[in-house]
């Protein structure tokens, strides 16, 4: 599966010069500078986060112009500090308060960019937003280009939502003047496009001498857009969640005074004169829009009369204007919501000690290497005095198994949430009927194959590997709702989950990526053997860009850590080997009893097939009574079973017992797998191990002499045979491996860098 997903659904993987050591690609060199205009009035609570989100834009050149509108709080001091810290920030102070329109006009006068982006001082932007919009704008020839909004409530009284409806959110499209007028009706049934924040070509503004109407304190953006469209500007909509619109009690856009309503009516009348020669469609849409503005003004007057305790005057006002009555559905609905039981019991309180793991793997316990490693990291979070949480934003992790039973070790997480699932006791149950249908189809197909039936419908169709499936808007909203309050620190399980970081809606949140593997090197290994990886195909440049999205990268082996420090960012790598809890003494086990442990992933499947085809016949010829037990979900890939002397046990309740009884543990990996978990696990159980170079990659130095190393089929078989027939050699090798596990992979030693980083980034750590 290629992780370069549909660009309409996922931000580009190569964002540009801010990543990968500031090396710009050709497209970035062609993208012009953007001026981000921030009109700030008493914005001390949110200004720094807003500006940081602009400065963190990837792949474009930005300047940020902050215009202070005579604030009375700490806004001027914060703006001055930001300018002192970053030369891309400039600050201007208005002589008198003129509202956002006046401040933005001053920003336009100061702008040096070819595009203008308006950012409200309490809002945020996705780090790839301007790259996406400018790329689309330069390609399509648009003069204005906007994206979708994520609406989020600062107080957490409502879950985050997207702004656009299905009609607009499906695909990119153009917005002409009549359509814009129809979809900017006050209190209309459809989302008001006037709330969008388009990026505008500066040439268009200068060509027509257009500026914001400073008589407007609300809807000044909308008025400017209408005049741009009337002048022939082309407006493009790219429906991605790129602009994060913060709702809070002090936002002026949430309060409509009679004075502001009167100004909006007057602006509408001015547009009526401006568009006198427009098309009949545009004139009709403007007339309906202006009627709605007048109704809004009259409704605002009625509300004011009620607030003044003049109900008779309010009633007389409404009776003379019958069109106002439907508008009362809004305050009545709001009152009913206050009377009804609140959702506050479901709200998630902030956790200042929270370390939120964001994962899309099927995580039910220590059932495979990557799961065991993640659980170990979570246990170290606990040891550091912090609280681990698990957020899983995609139901694709169910695959074709709609029920997942949680193992006791999952209790390390203080909370666990999965989108599209409900929890019943120790089980998670998928709500999507398609997952249940896929499970039923798989069962029917398996029985059909068992009875010898053939045909396309009997083929085993694996579900997509959830770790790399494209991110959907619902996934992003789930992260904003479930992870944001729990993420004082955020951890992406695999680099592909770094797409979640912007939706935490808190610039500056410490972030880390659990690397698991060096995927571009792994992809090359699969290609060399003519097989396909079960996880992802990714280039070196793509992987660098993904890893560079985090403050730190957790590498399981030294080679991967060196790659991160060399190619991603020096000092970003945390070398955190697999931790092991060695048994009390080596366990030589039964001489002729072999063991393989692995999950249903491509490296395990291909390695086991190689063992069956090229190694096992020689082992059985030399040791006829040798047996091989195979534990783990890798059994799912072998419905036909294995050769004589082998048996698939599937998931076993007591893996320790399986290790204790085995004489030799084999690891015949041919590609991939930077996770040395099963190798270290076997050594910690005091076992003699035969492994390939791929298995040993990254730990070959510390395990030299502690593992039997062989790559060719004949030498691999000979190593197994020697250990199965020589008790002294097997006992000696098991002891050496056990000693190495104790010396290099104890939890205290292996996780020291991880715990030190947690303490450095979290004041709550102990």
Secondary structure, 3 states (H helix, E strand, C coil): CECCCCCCCCCCCCCCCCCCCCCCCHHHHHCCCEEEEEEECCCCCCHHHHHHHHHCCCCCCEEEEEEECCCCCCHHHHHHHHHHHCCCEEEEECCCCCHHHHHHHHHHHHCCCCEEEECCCCCEECCCHHHHHHHHHHHHCCCEEEEEEEEEECCCCCCCEECCCHHHHCCCEEECHHHHHHCCCCCCCCCCHHHCCCEEEHHHHHHHCCCCCCCCCCCHHHHHHHHHHHCCCCEEEEEEEEEEEEECCCCHHHCCCHHHHHHHHHHHHHHHHHCCCCCHHHHHHHHHHHHHHHHHHHHHHHHHHHHCCCHHHHHHHHHCCHHHHHHHHHHHHHHHHHHCCCHHHHCCCCCCCEEEEECCCCCCCCCCHHHHHHHHHHHHHHHCCCEEEEEECCHHHHCCCCEEECCHHHHHCCEEEECCEEEECCEEEECCHHHHHHHHHHHHHHHHHHCCCCCHHHCCCCCCCHHHCCCCHHHHHHHHHHHHHHCCEEEEECHHHHHHHHHHCCCCCEEEEECCCCHHHHHHHHHHCCCCCCCCECCHHHHHHHHCCCCEEEECCHHHHHHHHHHHCCCCEEECCCCECCCCCCCCCEEEEEEEECCCCHHHHHHHHHHHHHHHHHHHHHCCCCEEEEECHHHHHCCCCCCCCEEEEECCCCHHHHHHHEEEEEECCCCCCCCCHHHHHHHHCCCEEEECHHHHCCCCCCCCCCCEECCCHHHHHHHHHHHHHCHHHHHHHHHHHHHHHHHHCEHHHHCHHHHHHHHHHCCCCC
